[in-house]
Amino acid sequence: MKISNLRNSTRRRASAAVALGAVLALTATACGDDGSGGGGDKGAEGSGKGKIVFWDNNGGVRTEIWKEVIADFEKANPDIDVQYVGIASTEYQSKVDTAIQGGGLPDVGGISASMLAGFAAQGALETLDFRLAKSPLNGKLNKDMIESMRAAGGGDDKLYSIPTSANNGVLYYRTDLFEKAGLEEPTTWDLFYKAAEKLTNKGKNEFGYTIRGGAGSIAQALDAAYGQSGITSFWDSSGKKTTVNDPKNVEALEKYAALFKKVTPAADLNNDFTKMVAQWDSGTIGMLNHNLGSYQDHVKALTTDKFRGIPQPIGPGGKRVQVSNPVDGVGMFQSSKNKEAAWKFIEFATSAASSSKFNESAGQVPAHADAAKDDWIGKAEPTKLAADALSDGSTSIVQLPYYLPDWNTISKADNEPNFQKVLLGDMSAKEFLDTMAEQLNEAQAEWQEQKG
């Protein structure tokens, strides 16, 4: 094993040991069905009035709509004041982890499935099952999203976050540029690659595609790999070995990474989603892979006359395969001293009216069943197409292992820099995926051992 891999392995084992200790403490201190999450400051129910603090896990991007929801809530609940704190998605996990260790957690925070396991393993989150059971929300939330949140919790089948919405991968393309070039809609990977090449004219600063090389690049890279390979499971039949470095995925990632600087801007190397989206909206780039969350940005910048957002391309086998996008939601931190007020806010934020307002702004699929029937969904084409693709049997979803406490470390800190090396030609796609596979197999083994 390489020294760098050994260091990463040691760090993850230490992290897993901490997580295991937290899980054991959580188990030992659980108080029947009272909803306590275990570990650390237990907080208090409080008066149900006064001030609560809410941390937005996508600050800047969702600030405006969250402030609208908060204003509606405070109007309906004049005895509760909600302090909004917006934190960029790239910084949110580290901010929460620091607060878990040093204090200062909010009452309520955005908790997506991708980060849930790590927070829950440290005993930081309140379980919400008993509150939901008594709530008007019970039976009104999308069952698949609820189960996704339960599965992401680390194996204890408890609910730590109430889902607000589901995202989905989207291929956005400039209809005006495609029509001018006489290109077909990029519904298959073959058509995608053909368009990427034909729409590129570096001398005129025109590019066929923009690739995500900065923060958040791994899920998009895996989406491209599994989408082309047609492999439909993240683990083999034993459940112990990941398929991430299957030769078909290696070949697919090689082809995808080779697009960098050939048909993409050089700036893509460091672009996170906000920079990538802004670059696409303001330039002459043919295609962009992102998700439903950026739809409204494109509408404002381009109008619907100049672009479409369609489900990810179909692979050679005639099947669409894509990796899962984490369900987003809101959770309560166990240290809250005013849990009654915090729950009132969560209930309001995930109600039909708020869910509809929030998701219309975000362009995502609402978790509330009544909100999912609202007229705006039919008018937001990418959202409607995504919902149809997820329900009509045309799409296979490769479930990423959000339940692993080390998933975010592996997919971000450990491998985002490595993917940049792949783009630059300093690391092969095989070495990159083999390294990630080794880390994932180890994390899976540790997680299975902890479960007993």
C-alpha positions, 0 to 999 in steps of 0.5 A: 500500500502506498504511504499516502493511502496508509495515512488515509487508511489510518485516519479513517480507522481512527474516524471509524473508532470515534464513530463506533464509540459514538454509536455505542454511547448512543445505544447505551443512553437511548431512552426508550421511545422518548426520541433522544438521540444519545450522546452529549448535551441532551437539550430540553423541550423548552417552552415552545416560544422564544428564539431558535437558530436555523443553519441552512446547508446551502447558504447563498443559493437557498438564502432567499427562499428560506427567508421567505419560509421563515417570514411565513413561519414567524407570521403564523407563530409570532411568539417564535423568532428564527435566526437564519444562518446561511452556510455554503454547502462546501463548508457545512459539514466541517462547521457542524463537526466543529460545533459538535466537538466544541459547542454552538450547534443550532436548534435546526439545520439542513441535513441531507442524506449524504451527511446524515450518518456522520452526524448521527454517529456522533450523537448530535441529532435528535431522532424524529420518529415519535414526533412525526408519528404524532404530526399531521405530516405523518403519511403525507411525506414521500415514502421513498424519501423517508426510507432514503433518510432512514437508510442513510442514518448508519444502520439503526433505522431511525429517522433523523431528518424530515425530507424536504425534496429530492434532487436528480441529475439533469443534462442541460443543453443549449437548444439554440446552439444545438439547432444552429449546429444541426445536432440531435438532442443528447439523449444518448452518450454517443450523441453527447460526445458527438455534440461536445466535440462539434460545439467546441471552437476554442478560438471563439471561446466556445465549448461543447461541455463544462466538467466539474473539477472542483468541490463536489466533483466525485458524484458527477464523475461516478454518474458519468462512469456508471451511466456509460458502463450500465452497472446498476449496483455500487456493491457486488453480490457479496456486499463487501466489494465495490464495483466502482473500479470495475473495468467498464467504469474505468473505461468510461471514466477515461473517456469522460475525463479526456473531455477536459480542456479538449472540449471544456474550459480550462477553468473547470479544473477548480469549478464547484457547482456555483462557478460551473453554473455561472460559467454556463449561464453567461457563456457559449457552452453547449452542455452542463451536467448538474441537477434540478437545483440550478434550473431557476438560475438557467431560466433567469439567465437564458430563458426557457427558449435557449435551453432544456433540461433532460434526464441523463443520457441513455447508455449503450444497453438502452438503459439509463443508469445514474447514481443517487442524488441525496435527499435533502431535509431538515433535522433537529440537533439534540442539544437544542434547548427549545425542541418544541419550537424547533419541531414547530419550525420543521413541521411548518417548513415541510408542510404542503404550502412551504414544501411547494414554495421551497421546491418551486424556487429550487426546482426540485421534487417536493417530499410532501405528497400534496405539494408534488401535485401542484401545477408548477411541476408540470410547467418546470420541465426538468422537474417533471421529466425527472419525476417521470424518469424516476417512476416510469421504470426507465432509470436504474439508480445506483445507490451511493453509500451515504450510510458510511460515516466515512463516505464524505471524507472518501468522496471529498477530502480524499479523492477530489484532489485525485480527480483533478490529477486525473483531469490533468493526466497526472493519475490514471482513471484506473489508479484513481478508481482503485484507490477509491475502491480500496478505501470504500471496501475498508470503510464497508468492512468496518461498518459491517463489523460495527453492526455485528 
